[in-house]
Every structure is written in structure tokens, then in C-alpha cells.
Amino acid sequence: MLIGEVARRSGVSARMLRHYESLGLLRPSGRTGSGYREYSGDDIRRIFHIESLRSLGLSLREIGRALDDPGFTPSALVDDLIRQTHERIAAETELLTRLRRIDAAEPADWEDVLQVVAFLQALGSKNAGARQRAALSSAGEVPVPVEALVEAVLRESEPNVAGALRWALARSGDDGTALLAEGVGSPVAAVRERAVQSLAEMPGDEATARLRDALTNPDAVVRGHAALTLGARGVAEAIPVLIDMIVAGRNDTDAADALSMLASDAATVDPTAMDRIAMDQVAVDQIATGLVDRLAHDTTQAPARVRLTQALADIPGSTASDALVELSQDGDRAVAVTATYLLRLREAR
């Protein structure tokens, strides 16, 4: 079969067939009397082998080795091709992500594009100082990709850099809250904690709503961060989690302070706002009753009972006062002494 016929039947151009021959990949088995190349059946099969291997991404040099090396093992080749393909996909995915982030920043001109590119490169730097400077520089005129900030803060382990990234996110508005909420659901504990810490520094109702959702998270650390922030924001839904923290001895002082802040806010409302007074009195009663109920629980250990007693100190109202009077006679001397001391303080006010 002559080269024109081979090209027509195989779909490989005559020019490419000559190129294969020049590389030593393909040698026509014969020549006609006029000197034209003549291809045998084996030659045709080799052409299809070459094209098949090319379709897998092999270079012509690799194809030559694969076809001519008697010790060639297909499994090793396929494994290597899989590795190379994964690397290529990862590189293309990274490029696509970077392009999308540049597009999301809505650059006005090429100068903006270059600044966004420089920002993204700095965020990915191995140097902590460079990452921190990038976060702090995000307050400039060029919009920054919020998705990149979120990704950076969720992977950042250096405290100072993480703080700068959270600051930058807080200035970006509500755009990052949904992404941070996804981070709260991560299977990695460190990522969950970074996500809820970042949400805690985000202003606005959307961030508060996401923190409310975090109160039911299976991770006690996530619930704790959310409850402390919500307590400081006057959200009564945090009360049960804050009491749990006091019992567990996990950031119990901060939790008691948050309960005290909630109770103080309720006790100092505008007296003309009767509906607000009624609502806040419910919150005060909920705090006092929750602490008293946990004190009376059979499974509450002695150290936890002391912490719960201490938490009653700044809770206004008769429920807390009556509980302290009763606790001053408690069989646990540490609890009784603590309650007696707190009663004296309340009387002196």
C-alpha cells in the first residue's frame, strides 16, 4: 500500500508519516520499482499503535521507546501517565481558579490585573511576613478576591498572619460569610476552628445568623467560639452552650463573663421599652435557672458546681439570689464558702 492510500485509510497525513519515518518510528517495509514507499500490514498496525499511544498523551520519543523496548511494561507506563495527568489537571485547575479570582475582583485595567496577581502570589508565599503584608494591603483601592482571602485564612497556622487575614475579611463585607460557613462544616478540626474564629470577627446580621447555626455544631470548640461571640452580641440563644462550657471547664471564665454581659444588658435597658424589658427579663431568668438546674444535676461534679456558683455572682434577680442563699448551706464546703462570699458582695452593692 502506497503512502497516499495509507494516509487516506489511517487518517494520518502523508507529511506526518514521513515525519515518523525521519524519527525512526516507522519504516516502510518495501519500495516499489519506481522507488515509492510501500507499507505492509505490519506497518499499518504500527501506525495505529503509534496513534493510540499519542492519544494517551505520550511524546513521540516515549512512543518509540514503548514500541521498541523488549522490557517495556505497560502498567508502568499507564501509572506514569496517570501521575502526569493528575499533575496537569492540578496545574490547570489552579490556573482556572486564579483566573476566576482575578475576574471576580473586576479589575479596571491591566494595572489592576497585575496588582491582583501580585496579591494572590503573596497570599500563597511560604514567607509569613509576605502573607501578612498581603492581607494588610487588601485595604487598598484594588478589589481583592474574597474567595482567596477565605481560602488563605482557613489554611493559615501563623497567629499573626491569621489575625491580619481575619481583619481583611471583616473589611470585605458579607461576601465571605457563606464560604466561612462551609469551612465550619469541614472534616478538619483546625479548619473548623479557623472558620468560626473568622466568622466571629465578621460584622453584620448574616455573620450572626451563621454563628447561630454553629451553636449546634458537633464540635464543642466551634460551639464555644460561636457562643462567646453571640453572648457578646446579646444573643440569648447562646446561653445553654455558655453554661455547658462552664460545666466542662472549657473557657469557663470567658463563658461566665459572656453570661454576665447578657444579664447586664438585660438589666440596663431603656425603662420605656416595656416589650424589651419583658424579653430581656426572660433572658435573665433563663441564665439564672440554667445555672441553678445544672447545680442540682446529679452528674455535675464538685469543681463544676463551684464554677456554676461563681457564675451566679453577676446575674441579677431573685432567682440567682435565692440560689446563692441555698448554696451557702451546701454540703460541699467549697460551694458554700463561695456562695456566702458572693452574697456578701451582692449585699454590699
Secondary structure, 3 states (H helix, E strand, C coil): CEHHHHHHHHCCCHHHHHHHHHHCCCCCCEECCCCCEECCHHHHHHHHHHHHHHHCCCCHHHHHHHHHCCCCCHHHHHHHHHHHHHHHHHHHHHHHHHHHHHHHCCCCCHHHHHHHHHHHHHHCCCCHHHHHHHHHHCCCCCCCCHHHHHHHHHHCCCHHHHHHHHHHHHHCCHHHHHHHHHHHCCCCHHHHHHHHHHHHCCCCHHHHHHHHHHCCCCCHHHHHHHHHHHHHCCCHHHHHHHHHHHHHCCCHHHHHHHHHHHHHHHHCCCCCCHHHHHHHHHHHHHHHHHHHHHHHCCCCCHHHHHHHHHHCCCCCCHHHHHHHHHHCCCCCHHHHHHHHHHHHHHHHC
